[in-house]
Amino acid sequence: MGHMEYVTTTSGERRRVHREYVDVYCRMGRDGTILPVRVLWRDGRSFPVDEVVEAGVFGAMARGRQIARYRVRMGRHETDLFLERREPVPALGEPERLVWWVNAYDQVRQGTAAS
């Protein structure tokens, strides 16, 4: 699962999240822009991106990675979709990679034991 982060929901509640890697259909523009069109979850569900509210811009390289945050609207739900660029690691034979992910809420609820 990787490292844990916490986010504050719109209701003010702090919830633990993890990175959920997702498949994304995107449009690569002739000007170099990358716009997400549809997000596909691991369980087979897919959702069209109705609007890109804020297009992502890659931040500074940190630990061999750059991240661009896209604010997108799918139906009535707005969320952040992240595009991560990983530098190649020639010593390990790893090419440059682009991966998409979202912050997904952990399914642990108060008063219930994790299985």
N, C-alpha and C positions, 0 to 999 in steps of 0.2 A: 504494500500500500504506500510506502514512502513516508515522507514527513508530514506531520499534522499541523493544521492551521485552524484558527478560529475566526469566524466572521460574526458580525452583529447584524441580525435581521432587521427589517423595517419596523418590526414591533419592539425592537430593543433587546431581544433575547440573543445571548451568545450561544452559537452552535458550532460544534466541531465539524470540519469539512476535510475532505481528501481530494486529491486530483483524480478525476475520472477521465481517462483517455477516451476520445470519441472519434468516429469517422466523420469527415465533413466533406460534402461536395462543395467546391468553391469555383468562382469565376476568376480566371487569371486574365486581367486586362492587358491590352497591348502596351499600356503605359507602365506596366509593372505592378499595378494594384492587385491585391488579393482580397476578394469579397466572398464570405461564406454564404452559401445558398440553402443548404439543407444539412441538419445535424442528425447523425444516426447513432443510436444507443446500442450498447452491446447486446441488449435483449431483443433487438430487431425493430424497436419502435423508431420512427424517424419524424422529424419536424421541420417544416419549411421555415427559413429565416424571412420574416415578413419585412423587416427593416433593419438596416445597419445604422443604429443611432449614432455610434461613434466608431470610426474606422481605426484599426490598430496601427500603431507606429512602434517599431522595434526600439526597445530601450538599450542601455549600455550592455556590453558583453560582461557577464559575471559567471565565473566558474564554467566557461565554455558554452554558455547559453545566453540567448537573447529572447525576450518575451514581448509580444505585442498583445495588448488587451483590446478586444472588440466588444463594444456594448451592443447587443442585438435584441430585437423584439421577435418573439415567436408567439403569435396569437396575442393574448393580453399580458403575456409574461415577458419581462425584461430581465436579461441575465448577462453575465460576462462570459465570453468565450475567449480562450487564450491560444495563441499560436506561438509555439516555442521553436526556435531555430537552434539546433545543436551543432557545434563545430565538429568537423571530422577529427577522428583520432587515428592517424595513419599507423601508429605503433600497434594498435589493436585491430587494425583493418576495418574501422568503422567509418562509413561515409558521412557527409553532412546529412542531417535529417531535419524534417519539419514535422512536428506533431501538434495536434489540437487537443485541448483538455478544458474541462469545466471544474469548478469547485462543487462537489456533490456533498450533500449533508450526510454525515454518518448516521446509520440507522439505529443507534443506541438511544433508547428513551429512558427518562428518569424512572427508576423503580423496576426496570426489567433487566434481567441478566443477559449478557451477550452470549450467544450460542457458539 
